[in-house]
Amino acid sequence: MSGLTVSSHGRINLPASAVRQLRNRTLEVASCSGGHLLLTVRGEDNVCLAGTLGEITLPDLLSFFNMFRKTGILRFALLGGEKALYFREGEVVSATSTFPEEDLGEILFTLGKVDRETLDRARQFATSKSPIGKILVERQVVTAKDLWQALRCQVETIVYDLFTFSEGSFSFAARSFDEEQIVTLAMNTQNLIMEGLRRIDERGLFMEVIGSLDHCPVATGEGGGELSPAEQRLLERIGQGAAAEAREILRQSGLGEFDGLKVLFQLIEKKRVRMERPPQVEVEGRTGELIRIYNAALVAIHARVIRYSPRFAFEVQHFLRDLPPPYSYVFKDVTLRQDGSLDAGRLAANLAGLGEDDRDRLLAEALNELLYMETMVARRDLPGEDSAELVSRVQEIARRVRELVGRNG
């Protein structure tokens, strides 16, 4: 947030985001000194603690509320979304999030309980009175037990993911809450703290060995040592059918991301599995050239933005998922690779059956939508000079594409 100045008349020009939330509401000075100012809305949530992440870390906050057995709602405003943790006498009993990947439907998908097509169809009928979980249970897509497990996994995912943020703001409102409006679970705050810290440390170790979730795990037929039931099940799944990316195999396993990474890591350490790069599908002709031009730009933007916005890949993946037809057909089952590029073979397969001119025109339009979205994020998150350079490169790419499509169209 840019710096604000209090004028000699006591006026403050707030940023647009704050104005949208506080317009026409009566504020009170809750706390003030020569170094801070805390304003709260009169008559609403009793915000008694607010600050920024940095010197105060998430474990510090969770330990404080647990130690003093606080009841209330701890809200976080973070890059890319917001989260809220609900405390009852110091224990976390629920959590909510606006991050798309922490939606209950996405959790069910990640756990392998529902496929993408079924989930998207169910979402069309979801309302506040008939949420996605209820619809899937009523249609017998998932069981009540599956739903309960996913709800618990959702709360844990929301909490554990908070450990990855070193910046953001928080506020705590000491208040009761309507437990009929949220799903409450019995969680142990101290266990959540220890598990969150452990996952941060171990995930880095796992990924050093695994390399990339874009790579394919392949059974070696060698190695030794006894296997746990989870290791045996994952090894059997890896050995079934054609090679698939680790990301998809872990999803199908139902282990969840972290536990899946751990089991895959153990199989690699026991030499039962090795990681291989997926075969590269070379797309020929003008279509292939278009994809190579755009992929080069996407990789360049990803490399710059990911340093400032660690959740950039999630934003892009959900942008692709929410695109309307006909662009949604172009990106069907296309997963963003770790370097920010797209699978050329999958893009070409999605456009099979169209004439060359129509195919390339639709491809260019769809990739332009993605490139424009990423450019807007770059402008939002990058320093001015960096974003200006990227915008200039994107404009050059647009010119090259117009020449390429126009020359042959």
C-alpha positions as CSV (number, residue, x, y, z in Angstrom):
1,M,0.0,0.0,0.0
2,S,1.3,3.4,-0.9
3,G,2.1,6.0,1.8
4,L,-0.8,8.1,3.1
5,T,-0.5,11.7,4.5
6,V,-2.8,13.3,7.1
7,S,-3.4,16.9,5.8
8,S,-3.4,19.9,8.1
9,H,-7.2,19.7,8.0
10,G,-7.2,16.0,9.2
11,R,-8.0,14.5,5.8
12,I,-6.7,11.2,4.5
13,N,-7.0,10.0,1.0
14,L,-7.6,6.2,1.3
15,P,-6.8,3.8,-1.5
16,A,-9.7,2.7,-3.7
17,S,-9.9,-0.8,-2.1
18,A,-10.3,0.7,1.4
19,V,-12.9,3.2,0.1
20,R,-15.0,0.3,-1.4
21,Q,-15.1,-1.5,1.9
22,L,-15.6,1.5,4.2
23,R,-17.7,4.0,2.1
24,N,-20.5,5.7,4.1
25,R,-19.6,3.9,7.3
26,T,-18.9,5.6,10.7
27,L,-15.3,5.0,11.9
28,E,-13.9,5.4,15.4
29,V,-10.3,5.8,16.4
30,A,-9.6,2.6,18.4
31,S,-5.9,3.2,18.9
32,C,-3.5,5.9,17.9
33,S,0.1,7.0,18.6
34,G,2.9,8.8,16.7
35,G,3.6,5.6,14.8
36,H,0.1,4.1,14.0
37,L,-3.6,4.7,13.6
38,L,-6.3,2.0,14.0
39,L,-9.8,2.9,12.8
40,T,-12.7,0.5,13.5
41,V,-16.3,0.5,12.2
42,R,-18.7,1.6,15.0
43,G,-21.0,-1.0,16.3
44,E,-19.6,-4.0,14.3
45,D,-16.9,-6.6,14.9
46,N,-14.9,-5.7,18.0
47,V,-11.5,-5.6,16.3
48,C,-9.1,-5.6,19.2
49,L,-5.9,-6.6,17.5
50,A,-4.6,-5.8,14.0
51,G,-1.2,-5.7,12.3
52,T,1.0,-7.0,9.5
53,L,2.8,-10.3,9.1
54,G,6.6,-10.0,9.3
55,E,8.0,-9.5,12.7
56,I,4.8,-11.2,14.0
57,T,4.5,-14.6,12.3
58,L,1.6,-17.0,11.9
59,P,2.9,-19.3,14.6
60,D,3.1,-16.3,17.0
61,L,-0.5,-15.4,16.3
62,L,-1.8,-18.9,16.6
63,S,0.1,-19.6,19.8
64,F,-1.2,-16.3,21.4
65,F,-4.9,-17.1,20.7
66,N,-4.4,-20.7,21.9
67,M,-2.5,-19.7,25.1
68,F,-5.1,-17.2,26.2
69,R,-8.1,-19.3,25.0
70,K,-9.5,-16.7,22.8
71,T,-12.9,-16.9,20.9
72,G,-13.3,-14.9,17.7
73,I,-12.4,-14.6,14.1
74,L,-8.8,-14.0,12.8
75,R,-8.9,-12.5,9.3
76,F,-6.0,-12.3,6.9
77,A,-5.8,-10.0,3.8
78,L,-3.1,-11.5,1.6
79,L,-1.8,-11.2,-1.9
80,G,-4.4,-12.9,-4.1
81,G,-7.2,-13.4,-1.5
82,E,-8.4,-13.4,2.0
83,K,-8.7,-16.1,4.7
84,A,-10.4,-16.3,8.1
85,L,-9.7,-18.7,11.0
86,Y,-12.5,-19.3,13.6
87,F,-11.4,-19.8,17.2
88,R,-13.4,-21.2,20.1
89,E,-11.5,-21.1,23.4
90,G,-8.2,-21.0,21.7
91,E,-8.8,-23.9,19.3
92,V,-9.3,-23.5,15.5
93,V,-12.7,-24.9,14.7
94,S,-13.2,-23.7,11.2
95,A,-11.6,-21.7,8.3
96,T,-12.7,-20.0,5.2
97,S,-10.8,-18.8,2.1
98,T,-11.4,-16.8,-1.1
99,F,-8.5,-18.6,-2.8
100,P,-10.0,-20.7,-5.6
101,E,-7.7,-23.7,-5.0
102,E,-9.1,-23.9,-1.4
103,D,-12.7,-24.2,-2.5
104,L,-14.4,-27.4,-1.3
105,G,-15.0,-28.6,-4.8
106,E,-11.3,-28.2,-5.7
107,I,-10.3,-30.1,-2.5
108,L,-12.6,-33.0,-3.6
109,F,-11.0,-32.9,-7.0
110,T,-7.5,-32.9,-5.5
111,L,-8.4,-35.9,-3.4
112,G,-9.5,-37.7,-6.5
113,K,-13.2,-37.9,-5.3
114,V,-14.6,-36.2,-8.3
115,D,-13.5,-35.6,-11.9
116,R,-13.3,-32.1,-13.4
117,E,-16.3,-32.5,-15.8
118,T,-18.6,-33.7,-13.0
119,L,-17.5,-30.9,-10.7
120,D,-18.0,-28.3,-13.3
121,R,-21.5,-29.6,-14.0
122,A,-22.4,-29.6,-10.3
123,R,-21.2,-26.1,-9.9
124,Q,-23.8,-24.8,-12.3
125,F,-26.5,-25.8,-9.7
126,A,-24.7,-24.7,-6.5
127,T,-26.2,-21.9,-4.5
128,S,-25.9,-20.6,-0.9
129,K,-28.7,-22.9,0.1
130,S,-27.5,-25.9,-1.9
131,P,-23.6,-25.8,-1.7
132,I,-21.4,-27.9,-3.9
133,G,-20.9,-30.6,-1.2
134,K,-24.6,-31.1,-0.7
135,I,-25.2,-31.4,-4.4
136,L,-22.4,-34.0,-4.9
137,V,-23.7,-36.1,-2.0
138,E,-27.3,-35.9,-3.2
139,R,-26.2,-37.1,-6.6
140,Q,-24.2,-39.9,-5.0
141,V,-21.0,-38.6,-6.6
142,V,-19.3,-38.6,-3.2
143,T,-20.3,-40.2,0.1
144,A,-21.0,-38.3,3.3
145,K,-17.7,-39.7,4.6
146,D,-15.9,-38.4,1.6
147,L,-17.4,-35.0,2.2
148,W,-16.5,-34.9,5.9
149,Q,-12.9,-35.9,5.0
150,A,-12.8,-33.1,2.4
151,L,-14.1,-30.5,4.8
152,R,-11.4,-31.4,7.4
153,C,-8.8,-31.4,4.6
154,Q,-10.1,-28.0,3.4
155,V,-9.6,-26.4,6.9
156,E,-6.1,-28.0,7.2
157,T,-5.2,-26.8,3.8
158,I,-6.3,-23.2,4.5
159,V,-4.3,-23.2,7.7
160,Y,-1.1,-24.9,6.4
161,D,-1.0,-22.7,3.3
162,L,-0.9,-19.6,5.6
163,F,2.6,-20.7,6.7
164,T,3.8,-19.9,3.2
165,F,2.9,-16.2,3.5
166,S,5.5,-13.7,5.0
167,E,3.5,-10.6,4.0
168,G,-0.1,-9.5,4.5
169,S,-2.3,-8.0,7.2
170,F,-4.4,-9.5,9.9
171,S,-7.2,-8.4,12.3
172,F,-8.8,-10.3,15.2
173,A,-12.4,-9.7,16.3
174,A,-13.3,-11.0,19.7
175,R,-16.8,-12.3,19.2
176,S,-19.0,-15.3,19.0
177,F,-20.1,-16.7,15.7
178,D,-23.1,-18.5,14.3
179,E,-22.0,-22.2,14.2
180,E,-25.0,-23.0,12.0
181,Q,-23.5,-20.9,9.2
182,I,-20.1,-22.6,9.2
183,V,-18.8,-26.2,9.5
184,T,-17.1,-26.6,12.8
185,L,-14.5,-29.3,13.5
186,A,-12.4,-30.3,16.5
187,M,-8.9,-29.2,15.7
188,N,-5.9,-28.8,18.0
189,T,-4.2,-25.5,17.4
190,Q,-0.8,-26.6,18.7
191,N,-0.8,-29.6,16.4
192,L,-1.7,-27.4,13.5
193,I,1.3,-25.1,14.3
194,M,3.8,-28.0,14.5
195,E,2.4,-29.7,11.4
196,G,2.5,-26.5,9.4
197,L,6.1,-25.8,10.3
198,R,7.0,-29.4,9.5
199,R,5.3,-29.3,6.1
200,I,7.2,-26.1,5.1
201,D,10.5,-27.8,5.9
202,E,9.8,-31.2,4.3
203,R,8.0,-30.0,1.2
204,G,11.2,-28.3,0.0
205,L,13.2,-31.6,0.6
206,F,10.6,-33.6,-1.3
207,M,10.6,-31.3,-4.3
208,E,14.5,-31.3,-4.5
209,V,14.3,-35.1,-5.1
210,I,11.1,-35.2,-7.2
211,G,12.1,-32.2,-9.3
212,S,8.9,-31.2,-11.0
213,L,5.3,-32.4,-10.9
214,D,5.3,-32.0,-14.7
215,H,7.6,-35.0,-14.8
216,C,6.4,-38.6,-15.0
217,P,7.0,-41.2,-12.2
218,V,8.1,-44.5,-13.7
219,A,8.4,-47.9,-11.8
220,T,11.9,-49.2,-12.0
221,G,11.2,-52.8,-11.2
222,E,14.2,-52.6,-8.8
223,G,15.0,-51.4,-5.4
224,G,14.4,-53.0,-2.0
225,G,13.0,-52.5,1.4
226,E,9.4,-53.0,2.7
227,L,6.7,-50.8,1.4
228,S,4.0,-49.2,3.5
229,P,0.4,-49.7,2.3
230,A,0.3,-46.2,0.9
231,E,3.6,-46.7,-0.9
232,Q,2.4,-50.0,-2.3
233,R,-0.9,-48.5,-3.6
234,L,0.9,-45.5,-5.2
235,L,3.5,-47.8,-6.8
236,E,0.7,-50.0,-8.3
237,R,-1.0,-46.9,-9.7
238,I,2.2,-45.7,-11.2
239,G,2.6,-49.0,-12.9
240,Q,-0.8,-49.0,-14.5
241,G,-1.2,-47.9,-18.1
242,A,0.8,-45.2,-19.9
243,A,3.1,-42.8,-18.1
244,A,1.3,-39.7,-16.6
245,E,2.5,-36.5,-14.9
246,A,3.1,-36.8,-11.2
247,R,0.5,-34.1,-10.5
248,E,-2.3,-36.3,-12.0
249,I,-1.1,-39.5,-10.5
250,L,-1.1,-37.9,-7.0
251,R,-4.6,-36.5,-7.6
252,Q,-5.9,-39.9,-8.6
253,S,-4.3,-41.6,-5.6
254,G,-6.5,-39.6,-3.2
255,L,-3.6,-39.0,-0.8
256,G,-3.7,-35.3,-1.0
257,E,-0.8,-33.1,-2.2
258,F,1.5,-33.2,0.8
259,D,1.1,-36.8,1.7
260,G,1.3,-37.8,-1.9
261,L,4.6,-35.9,-2.3
262,K,5.9,-37.7,0.8
263,V,5.0,-41.2,-0.5
264,L,6.4,-40.4,-3.9
265,F,9.6,-39.1,-2.3
266,Q,9.9,-42.3,-0.3
267,L,9.5,-44.5,-3.4
268,I,12.2,-42.6,-5.2
269,E,14.5,-42.9,-2.2
270,K,13.9,-46.7,-2.1
271,K,14.7,-46.8,-5.9
272,R,11.3,-48.2,-6.7
273,V,10.5,-45.2,-8.9
274,R,12.4,-42.7,-11.0
275,M,11.2,-39.4,-12.5
276,E,11.3,-38.9,-16.3
277,R,10.5,-35.9,-18.4
278,P,7.3,-36.4,-20.4
279,P,7.8,-37.0,-24.1
280,Q,7.7,-33.7,-26.0
281,V,5.0,-33.5,-28.7
282,E,6.4,-31.4,-31.6
283,V,3.6,-29.5,-33.3
284,E,4.5,-28.7,-36.9
285,G,3.7,-25.8,-39.2
286,R,2.2,-22.4,-38.4
287,T,0.2,-23.8,-35.4
288,G,3.5,-25.0,-33.8
289,E,5.2,-21.7,-34.5
290,L,2.3,-19.8,-32.8
291,I,2.5,-22.0,-29.7
292,R,6.3,-21.6,-29.5
293,I,6.0,-17.8,-29.7
294,Y,3.4,-17.6,-27.0
295,N,5.1,-20.1,-24.8
296,A,8.3,-18.1,-24.9
297,A,6.4,-15.1,-23.7
298,L,4.5,-17.0,-21.0
299,V,7.8,-18.4,-19.6
300,A,9.3,-15.0,-19.5
301,I,6.4,-13.5,-17.7
302,H,6.2,-16.4,-15.2
303,A,9.9,-16.1,-14.4
304,R,9.5,-12.4,-13.5
305,V,6.1,-12.4,-11.7
306,I,6.6,-15.6,-9.6
307,R,9.3,-13.8,-7.6
308,Y,6.9,-11.2,-6.5
309,S,3.7,-13.2,-6.5
310,P,4.2,-16.8,-5.4
311,R,0.5,-17.7,-6.1
312,F,0.8,-16.5,-9.7
313,A,0.4,-20.1,-11.1
314,F,-2.8,-20.6,-9.2
315,E,-4.2,-17.4,-10.6
316,V,-3.4,-18.4,-14.2
317,Q,-4.7,-22.0,-13.8
318,H,-8.1,-20.7,-12.5
319,F,-8.3,-18.0,-15.1
320,L,-7.9,-20.8,-17.8
321,R,-10.6,-22.9,-16.0
322,D,-13.1,-20.0,-15.9
323,L,-12.8,-18.9,-19.5
324,P,-16.1,-19.0,-21.5
325,P,-16.5,-20.9,-24.8
326,P,-14.9,-21.0,-27.4
327,Y,-11.7,-20.3,-25.4
328,S,-12.5,-23.0,-22.8
329,Y,-12.4,-25.6,-25.6
330,V,-8.8,-24.5,-26.5
331,F,-7.6,-24.9,-22.9
332,K,-9.6,-28.1,-22.0
333,D,-7.4,-30.3,-19.8
334,V,-4.4,-28.0,-20.3
335,T,-2.3,-27.7,-17.2
336,L,0.2,-24.9,-16.6
337,R,3.7,-26.3,-16.5
338,Q,6.1,-25.4,-13.7
339,D,7.9,-22.9,-16.0
340,G,4.7,-21.2,-17.0
341,S,4.4,-22.8,-20.5
342,L,1.5,-24.8,-21.9
343,D,1.4,-28.3,-23.4
344,A,1.6,-27.8,-27.1
345,G,0.4,-31.3,-27.9
346,R,-2.8,-30.9,-25.8
347,L,-3.5,-27.5,-27.3
348,A,-3.2,-28.9,-30.8
349,A,-5.3,-31.9,-29.9
350,N,-8.1,-29.7,-28.6
351,L,-8.2,-27.9,-32.0
352,A,-8.1,-31.0,-34.2
353,G,-10.9,-31.0,-36.8
354,L,-10.8,-27.3,-37.5
355,G,-9.4,-25.9,-40.8
356,E,-5.9,-24.4,-40.5
357,D,-7.0,-20.8,-40.7
358,D,-9.9,-21.2,-38.2
359,R,-7.7,-23.2,-35.9
360,D,-4.8,-20.7,-35.8
361,R,-7.1,-17.7,-35.5
362,L,-9.0,-19.3,-32.5
363,L,-5.6,-20.4,-31.0
364,A,-4.2,-16.8,-31.3
365,E,-7.3,-15.3,-29.8
366,A,-7.4,-17.7,-26.8
367,L,-3.7,-17.2,-26.1
368,N,-4.0,-13.5,-26.4
369,E,-6.6,-13.6,-23.6
370,L,-4.2,-15.5,-21.4
371,L,-1.3,-13.2,-22.3
372,Y,-3.4,-10.1,-21.6
373,M,-4.4,-11.5,-18.2
374,E,-0.8,-12.2,-17.3
375,T,0.3,-8.8,-18.4
376,M,-2.3,-7.2,-16.1
377,V,-0.9,-9.2,-13.2
378,A,2.6,-8.2,-14.1
379,R,1.5,-4.5,-14.1
380,R,-0.1,-5.1,-10.7
381,D,2.8,-6.9,-9.0
382,L,6.0,-5.9,-10.7
383,P,8.1,-2.7,-10.2
384,G,7.3,-0.1,-12.9
385,E,10.5,-0.7,-15.0
386,D,10.1,-4.4,-15.0
387,S,6.4,-4.3,-16.0
388,A,7.1,-1.7,-18.7
389,E,9.7,-4.0,-20.3
390,L,7.3,-7.0,-20.3
391,V,4.5,-5.0,-21.8
392,S,6.8,-3.9,-24.6
393,R,7.7,-7.6,-25.2
394,V,4.0,-8.6,-25.3
395,Q,3.3,-5.9,-27.8
396,E,6.1,-7.2,-30.0
397,I,4.6,-10.7,-29.8
398,A,1.2,-9.4,-30.7
399,R,2.7,-7.8,-33.8
400,R,4.5,-11.0,-34.8
401,V,1.3,-13.0,-34.4
402,R,-0.7,-10.6,-36.5
403,E,1.9,-10.9,-39.2
404,L,2.0,-14.7,-39.0
405,V,-1.7,-15.2,-39.0
406,G,-2.4,-12.4,-41.5
407,R,0.3,-13.6,-43.9
408,N,-1.2,-17.1,-44.1
409,G,-4.8,-16.4,-43.2
